[in-house]
Amino acid sequence: MKSHDCDAFLREFKEKLSELLDGEHSNLSRLQETVPFIRKQLESLKSQLLQYPFEREFDEIAFFKTVKPSVQSELIFELERFSLLNNVPVAPVDGIKSYLNDELKVVGRFFQNNAFHYQYYKLNFTELDQQYFLRSAGHPNPLVEIPGIDPQFSTSLDYLLAKFMAYEKLQQLILEELSVIESASTNVSKESKTTKKLKWTGDSINLAEMAYGIWLTGQIDNGNASIASIIKFLEEVFDIKVGRPYRRWQAIASRKRLSATNYLDEMKQAIIRRLDDENGK
């Protein structure tokens, strides 16, 4: 399996998952939609891997260090997310905050218990990659949890990396839930009450173009925010309906190549003109 095939698979996977998450979902309905989809994608990934074996160790390492964990982490996250939100106690605010803080400690202990491997992942070390991400190396580390070992589709560390990715997202979710509770329990300042809401008066496709630029360059939540959540945020901020992300992307992609990014090009030229004017050019 070649690197460009892996890159294409990941791009398509993220776009389809983002499309799947578009719109409102109950906790259960989200689980019912995402889990079968992600499992199917993992099976597809395995099938492609067995059909087109790696020609170089470099490609195999990249696959088990990046591609498979990126997909599997979404499965772990969705299961953990459902459990977290489904078990929020019916209690006063302080009780809910206590529950969420306890869950935050659980995540923190997981990182602490796997501190060496977590640092290896976070700092993108490569010294032990041949031991950690080649199937031929086996699974020599008894301290690493590897459920359902499939020697054709797993290495000694790929699952742990997937769990790191998932738990980072889970940690962010818990912090966001705590922030919402904190905000709800705090009186809104007079300034925020009187602030006039800004309305987007340009074409909605321009806002979609900007949203994809933000998403593809990973500017929000360390690149973990989905395109659907970014568009939803911009819709709420600017009081406009952009529509389904994938359909908007199709509209952008259908433009002529030389003018595919009309709005971003227009923004760039406007900034350059302003700079030229200030510099007396």
C-alpha positions as a Markdown table, in Angstrom:
| # | Residue | x | y | z |
|---|---|---|---|---|
| 1 | Met | 0.0 | 0.0 | 0.0 |
| 2 | Lys | 1.6 | 3.3 | -1.1 |
| 3 | Ser | 1.8 | 6.5 | 0.8 |
| 4 | His | -0.4 | 8.5 | -1.6 |
| 5 | Asp | -3.1 | 5.8 | -1.4 |
| 6 | Cys | -3.0 | 6.2 | 2.4 |
| 7 | Asp | -3.2 | 9.9 | 2.2 |
| 8 | Ala | -6.2 | 9.7 | -0.1 |
| 9 | Phe | -7.9 | 7.2 | 2.1 |
| 10 | Leu | -7.5 | 9.4 | 5.2 |
| 11 | Arg | -8.8 | 12.5 | 3.4 |
| 12 | Glu | -11.9 | 10.7 | 2.2 |
| 13 | Phe | -12.4 | 9.1 | 5.6 |
| 14 | Lys | -12.3 | 12.5 | 7.4 |
| 15 | Glu | -14.6 | 14.1 | 4.9 |
| 16 | Lys | -17.2 | 11.3 | 5.1 |
| 17 | Leu | -17.1 | 11.3 | 8.9 |
| 18 | Ser | -17.5 | 15.1 | 9.0 |
| 19 | Glu | -20.5 | 14.7 | 6.7 |
| 20 | Leu | -21.9 | 12.0 | 8.9 |
| 21 | Leu | -21.6 | 14.3 | 12.0 |
| 22 | Asp | -23.2 | 17.2 | 10.2 |
| 23 | Gly | -26.5 | 18.3 | 11.9 |
| 24 | Glu | -28.0 | 17.5 | 15.2 |
| 25 | His | -27.7 | 14.0 | 16.8 |
| 26 | Ser | -28.7 | 12.5 | 20.1 |
| 27 | Asn | -26.0 | 10.8 | 22.0 |
| 28 | Leu | -27.3 | 7.4 | 21.0 |
| 29 | Ser | -28.0 | 8.2 | 17.3 |
| 30 | Arg | -24.5 | 9.5 | 16.9 |
| 31 | Leu | -23.1 | 6.3 | 18.2 |
| 32 | Gln | -25.3 | 4.2 | 16.0 |
| 33 | Glu | -24.2 | 6.1 | 12.9 |
| 34 | Thr | -20.5 | 6.6 | 13.5 |
| 35 | Val | -19.4 | 3.2 | 15.0 |
| 36 | Pro | -20.6 | 1.0 | 12.1 |
| 37 | Phe | -19.1 | 3.4 | 9.6 |
| 38 | Ile | -15.7 | 3.6 | 11.3 |
| 39 | Arg | -15.5 | -0.2 | 11.7 |
| 40 | Lys | -16.3 | -0.6 | 8.1 |
| 41 | Gln | -13.5 | 1.8 | 7.2 |
| 42 | Leu | -11.1 | -0.2 | 9.3 |
| 43 | Glu | -12.1 | -3.4 | 7.5 |
| 44 | Ser | -11.6 | -1.6 | 4.2 |
| 45 | Leu | -8.2 | -0.4 | 5.3 |
| 46 | Lys | -7.2 | -4.0 | 6.3 |
| 47 | Ser | -8.4 | -5.4 | 3.0 |
| 48 | Gln | -6.4 | -2.9 | 1.0 |
| 49 | Leu | -3.3 | -3.6 | 3.2 |
| 50 | Leu | -3.5 | -7.3 | 2.6 |
| 51 | Gln | -4.2 | -6.9 | -1.1 |
| 52 | Tyr | -1.4 | -4.5 | -1.7 |
| 53 | Pro | 1.5 | -5.3 | 0.7 |
| 54 | Phe | 4.1 | -2.6 | 1.6 |
| 55 | Glu | 7.2 | -2.4 | -0.6 |
| 56 | Arg | 9.2 | -0.5 | 2.0 |
| 57 | Glu | 9.6 | -0.5 | 5.8 |
| 58 | Phe | 9.1 | 3.3 | 5.7 |
| 59 | Asp | 5.6 | 2.9 | 4.3 |
| 60 | Glu | 4.6 | 0.3 | 6.8 |
| 61 | Ile | 5.9 | 2.4 | 9.7 |
| 62 | Ala | 4.0 | 5.4 | 8.4 |
| 63 | Phe | 0.8 | 3.3 | 8.1 |
| 64 | Phe | 0.9 | 2.0 | 11.6 |
| 65 | Lys | 2.1 | 5.2 | 13.2 |
| 66 | Thr | -0.3 | 7.5 | 11.5 |
| 67 | Val | -3.0 | 6.1 | 9.2 |
| 68 | Lys | -4.5 | 3.2 | 11.2 |
| 69 | Pro | -4.3 | 5.1 | 14.5 |
| 70 | Ser | -6.0 | 8.1 | 13.0 |
| 71 | Val | -9.0 | 6.0 | 12.0 |
| 72 | Gln | -9.1 | 3.7 | 15.0 |
| 73 | Ser | -8.9 | 6.7 | 17.3 |
| 74 | Glu | -12.2 | 7.9 | 16.0 |
| 75 | Leu | -13.8 | 4.6 | 17.0 |
| 76 | Ile | -12.3 | 4.7 | 20.5 |
| 77 | Phe | -13.4 | 8.4 | 20.9 |
| 78 | Glu | -17.0 | 7.8 | 19.8 |
| 79 | Leu | -17.4 | 4.9 | 22.3 |
| 80 | Glu | -15.8 | 6.9 | 25.1 |
| 81 | Arg | -17.8 | 10.0 | 24.2 |
| 82 | Phe | -21.1 | 8.0 | 24.4 |
| 83 | Ser | -20.1 | 6.5 | 27.8 |
| 84 | Leu | -19.1 | 9.9 | 29.2 |
| 85 | Leu | -22.2 | 11.8 | 28.2 |
| 86 | Asn | -24.6 | 8.9 | 28.9 |
| 87 | Asn | -23.4 | 8.6 | 32.5 |
| 88 | Val | -23.6 | 12.3 | 33.4 |
| 89 | Pro | -25.5 | 12.1 | 36.7 |
| 90 | Val | -28.9 | 13.7 | 37.2 |
| 91 | Ala | -27.7 | 16.1 | 39.8 |
| 92 | Pro | -27.2 | 19.8 | 40.7 |
| 93 | Val | -24.5 | 21.6 | 38.8 |
| 94 | Asp | -21.8 | 20.9 | 41.4 |
| 95 | Gly | -22.5 | 17.1 | 41.1 |
| 96 | Ile | -22.1 | 17.3 | 37.3 |
| 97 | Lys | -18.9 | 19.3 | 37.6 |
| 98 | Ser | -17.6 | 16.7 | 40.2 |
| 99 | Tyr | -18.4 | 13.9 | 37.7 |
| 100 | Leu | -16.6 | 15.6 | 34.8 |
| 101 | Asn | -13.6 | 16.5 | 36.9 |
| 102 | Asp | -13.3 | 12.8 | 38.0 |
| 103 | Glu | -13.4 | 11.7 | 34.4 |
| 104 | Leu | -10.7 | 14.3 | 33.6 |
| 105 | Lys | -8.5 | 12.8 | 36.3 |
| 106 | Val | -9.0 | 9.3 | 34.7 |
| 107 | Val | -7.8 | 10.6 | 31.4 |
| 108 | Gly | -4.8 | 12.3 | 33.1 |
| 109 | Arg | -3.9 | 9.1 | 34.9 |
| 110 | Phe | -3.9 | 7.2 | 31.5 |
| 111 | Phe | -1.4 | 9.7 | 30.1 |
| 112 | Gln | 0.7 | 9.4 | 33.3 |
| 113 | Asn | 0.6 | 5.6 | 33.3 |
| 114 | Asn | 1.9 | 5.6 | 29.7 |
| 115 | Ala | 4.2 | 8.6 | 30.1 |
| 116 | Phe | 7.2 | 7.2 | 28.1 |
| 117 | His | 5.1 | 6.2 | 25.1 |
| 118 | Tyr | 3.0 | 9.3 | 25.3 |
| 119 | Gln | 6.1 | 11.5 | 25.1 |
| 120 | Tyr | 7.4 | 9.3 | 22.2 |
| 121 | Tyr | 4.1 | 10.1 | 20.4 |
| 122 | Lys | 3.9 | 13.8 | 21.3 |
| 123 | Leu | 7.5 | 14.6 | 20.4 |
| 124 | Asn | 7.3 | 12.4 | 17.2 |
| 125 | Phe | 10.4 | 10.4 | 18.1 |
| 126 | Thr | 11.5 | 7.9 | 15.5 |
| 127 | Glu | 14.3 | 5.9 | 17.2 |
| 128 | Leu | 12.2 | 2.9 | 18.1 |
| 129 | Asp | 9.8 | 3.0 | 15.1 |
| 130 | Gln | 11.1 | -0.3 | 13.7 |
| 131 | Gln | 10.3 | -2.0 | 17.0 |
| 132 | Tyr | 6.9 | -0.2 | 17.5 |
| 133 | Phe | 5.4 | -0.1 | 14.0 |
| 134 | Leu | 6.6 | -3.1 | 12.1 |
| 135 | Arg | 4.6 | -6.3 | 12.3 |
| 136 | Ser | 7.7 | -8.4 | 12.0 |
| 137 | Ala | 8.9 | -7.0 | 15.3 |
| 138 | Gly | 6.1 | -8.8 | 17.1 |
| 139 | His | 4.6 | -7.5 | 20.4 |
| 140 | Pro | 7.4 | -7.6 | 22.9 |
| 141 | Asn | 6.0 | -5.1 | 25.4 |
| 142 | Pro | 3.6 | -6.7 | 27.9 |
| 143 | Leu | 2.8 | -3.3 | 29.5 |
| 144 | Val | 1.0 | -2.1 | 26.4 |
| 145 | Glu | -2.7 | -2.9 | 26.1 |
| 146 | Ile | -3.5 | -4.5 | 22.7 |
| 147 | Pro | -7.1 | -5.8 | 22.5 |
| 148 | Gly | -7.8 | -8.5 | 19.9 |
| 149 | Ile | -4.3 | -8.8 | 18.4 |
| 150 | Asp | -4.4 | -9.4 | 14.7 |
| 151 | Pro | -0.7 | -10.0 | 13.6 |
| 152 | Gln | -1.6 | -9.0 | 10.0 |
| 153 | Phe | -3.1 | -5.7 | 11.1 |
| 154 | Ser | -1.4 | -4.6 | 14.3 |
| 155 | Thr | 1.9 | -3.7 | 15.8 |
| 156 | Ser | 3.1 | -3.3 | 19.3 |
| 157 | Leu | 2.2 | 0.4 | 19.6 |
| 158 | Asp | -0.4 | 1.4 | 16.9 |
| 159 | Tyr | -3.4 | 0.8 | 19.2 |
| 160 | Leu | -1.8 | 2.8 | 22.1 |
| 161 | Leu | -1.2 | 5.7 | 19.7 |
| 162 | Ala | -4.9 | 5.5 | 18.6 |
| 163 | Lys | -5.9 | 5.7 | 22.3 |
| 164 | Phe | -3.7 | 8.7 | 22.9 |
| 165 | Met | -5.4 | 10.5 | 20.0 |
| 166 | Ala | -8.8 | 9.5 | 21.2 |
| 167 | Tyr | -8.1 | 10.5 | 24.8 |
| 168 | Glu | -6.8 | 13.9 | 23.8 |
| 169 | Lys | -10.1 | 14.5 | 22.0 |
| 170 | Leu | -12.0 | 13.2 | 25.1 |
| 171 | Gln | -10.0 | 15.5 | 27.4 |
| 172 | Gln | -10.9 | 18.4 | 25.2 |
| 173 | Leu | -14.6 | 17.4 | 25.2 |
| 174 | Ile | -14.6 | 17.2 | 29.0 |
| 175 | Leu | -13.0 | 20.7 | 29.3 |
| 176 | Glu | -15.6 | 22.1 | 26.9 |
| 177 | Glu | -18.4 | 20.6 | 28.9 |
| 178 | Leu | -17.0 | 22.1 | 32.1 |
| 179 | Ser | -16.6 | 25.4 | 30.3 |
| 180 | Val | -20.3 | 25.4 | 29.2 |
| 181 | Ile | -21.4 | 24.7 | 32.8 |
| 182 | Glu | -19.2 | 27.4 | 34.1 |
| 183 | Ser | -20.5 | 29.9 | 31.5 |
| 184 | Ala | -24.1 | 29.0 | 32.2 |
| 185 | Ser | -23.6 | 29.5 | 35.9 |
| 186 | Thr | -22.0 | 32.9 | 35.5 |
| 187 | Asn | -24.1 | 36.0 | 34.8 |
| 188 | Val | -23.6 | 37.4 | 31.3 |
| 189 | Ser | -21.9 | 40.8 | 31.5 |
| 190 | Lys | -23.8 | 43.9 | 30.5 |
| 191 | Glu | -21.3 | 44.5 | 27.7 |
| 192 | Ser | -22.0 | 41.1 | 26.1 |
| 193 | Lys | -25.7 | 41.8 | 26.4 |
| 194 | Thr | -25.5 | 45.0 | 24.5 |
| 195 | Thr | -23.0 | 43.9 | 21.9 |
| 196 | Lys | -24.6 | 44.0 | 18.5 |
| 197 | Lys | -24.5 | 40.7 | 16.7 |
| 198 | Leu | -22.7 | 40.8 | 13.4 |
| 199 | Lys | -24.4 | 39.4 | 10.3 |
| 200 | Trp | -22.7 | 38.0 | 7.3 |
| 201 | Thr | -24.0 | 39.9 | 4.2 |
| 202 | Gly | -21.7 | 38.4 | 1.6 |
| 203 | Asp | -22.4 | 35.2 | -0.4 |
| 204 | Ser | -22.6 | 32.1 | 1.9 |
| 205 | Ile | -20.2 | 30.2 | -0.4 |
| 206 | Asn | -17.5 | 32.7 | 0.6 |
| 207 | Leu | -18.0 | 31.7 | 4.2 |
| 208 | Ala | -17.8 | 28.0 | 3.3 |
| 209 | Glu | -14.6 | 28.7 | 1.4 |
| 210 | Met | -13.1 | 30.4 | 4.4 |
| 211 | Ala | -14.3 | 27.6 | 6.7 |
| 212 | Tyr | -12.5 | 25.0 | 4.6 |
| 213 | Gly | -9.4 | 27.1 | 4.6 |
| 214 | Ile | -9.5 | 27.2 | 8.4 |
| 215 | Trp | -10.2 | 23.4 | 8.6 |
| 216 | Leu | -7.6 | 22.3 | 6.1 |
| 217 | Thr | -4.9 | 24.4 | 7.8 |
| 218 | Gly | -5.8 | 23.1 | 11.3 |
| 219 | Gln | -6.3 | 26.5 | 12.9 |
| 220 | Ile | -8.9 | 25.4 | 15.5 |
| 221 | Asp | -8.4 | 23.0 | 18.4 |
| 222 | Asn | -5.0 | 21.8 | 17.2 |
| 223 | Gly | -6.6 | 20.7 | 13.9 |
| 224 | Asn | -9.1 | 18.4 | 15.7 |
| 225 | Ala | -12.2 | 20.5 | 14.9 |
| 226 | Ser | -14.4 | 19.0 | 12.2 |
| 227 | Ile | -15.5 | 21.0 | 9.1 |
| 228 | Ala | -19.1 | 20.6 | 10.3 |
| 229 | Ser | -18.4 | 22.1 | 13.7 |
| 230 | Ile | -16.4 | 25.0 | 12.1 |
| 231 | Ile | -19.2 | 25.8 | 9.7 |
| 232 | Lys | -21.8 | 25.5 | 12.5 |
| 233 | Phe | -19.8 | 28.0 | 14.6 |
| 234 | Leu | -19.5 | 30.5 | 11.8 |
| 235 | Glu | -23.2 | 30.2 | 11.1 |
| 236 | Glu | -24.1 | 31.0 | 14.7 |
| 237 | Val | -21.6 | 33.9 | 14.9 |
| 238 | Phe | -22.7 | 35.5 | 11.6 |
| 239 | Asp | -26.4 | 34.5 | 11.6 |
| 240 | Ile | -26.4 | 32.8 | 8.3 |
| 241 | Lys | -27.1 | 29.4 | 6.9 |
| 242 | Val | -24.2 | 27.9 | 4.9 |
| 243 | Gly | -25.7 | 24.5 | 4.3 |
| 244 | Arg | -24.2 | 21.0 | 4.2 |
| 245 | Pro | -20.3 | 21.1 | 4.1 |
| 246 | Tyr | -19.8 | 18.4 | 1.5 |
| 247 | Arg | -22.2 | 20.0 | -1.0 |
| 248 | Arg | -20.5 | 23.3 | -0.5 |
| 249 | Trp | -17.1 | 21.6 | -1.1 |
| 250 | Gln | -18.5 | 20.2 | -4.3 |
| 251 | Ala | -19.5 | 23.7 | -5.4 |
| 252 | Ile | -16.0 | 25.0 | -4.7 |
| 253 | Ala | -14.3 | 22.0 | -6.4 |
| 254 | Ser | -16.5 | 22.4 | -9.5 |
| 255 | Arg | -15.0 | 25.9 | -10.2 |
| 256 | Lys | -12.3 | 26.4 | -12.8 |
| 257 | Arg | -8.9 | 25.5 | -11.3 |
| 258 | Leu | -7.5 | 29.0 | -11.8 |
| 259 | Ser | -10.3 | 30.6 | -9.8 |
| 260 | Ala | -11.3 | 27.8 | -7.3 |
| 261 | Thr | -10.6 | 30.1 | -4.3 |
| 262 | Asn | -12.3 | 33.3 | -5.4 |
| 263 | Tyr | -13.0 | 34.7 | -2.0 |
| 264 | Leu | -9.6 | 33.9 | -0.4 |
| 265 | Asp | -7.9 | 35.4 | -3.5 |
| 266 | Glu | -10.0 | 38.5 | -3.1 |
| 267 | Met | -9.1 | 38.8 | 0.6 |
| 268 | Lys | -5.4 | 38.4 | -0.2 |
| 269 | Gln | -5.5 | 41.1 | -2.9 |
| 270 | Ala | -7.4 | 43.5 | -0.5 |
| 271 | Ile | -4.8 | 43.0 | 2.2 |
| 272 | Ile | -1.9 | 43.5 | -0.3 |
| 273 | Arg | -3.6 | 46.7 | -1.6 |
| 274 | Arg | -3.9 | 48.0 | 2.0 |
| 275 | Leu | -0.3 | 47.3 | 2.8 |
| 276 | Asp | 0.8 | 49.0 | -0.5 |
| 277 | Asp | -1.2 | 52.0 | 0.4 |
| 278 | Glu | 0.3 | 52.2 | 3.9 |
| 279 | Asn | 3.8 | 51.9 | 2.4 |
| 280 | Gly | 3.1 | 54.6 | -0.1 |
| 281 | Lys | 3.4 | 52.4 | -3.1 |
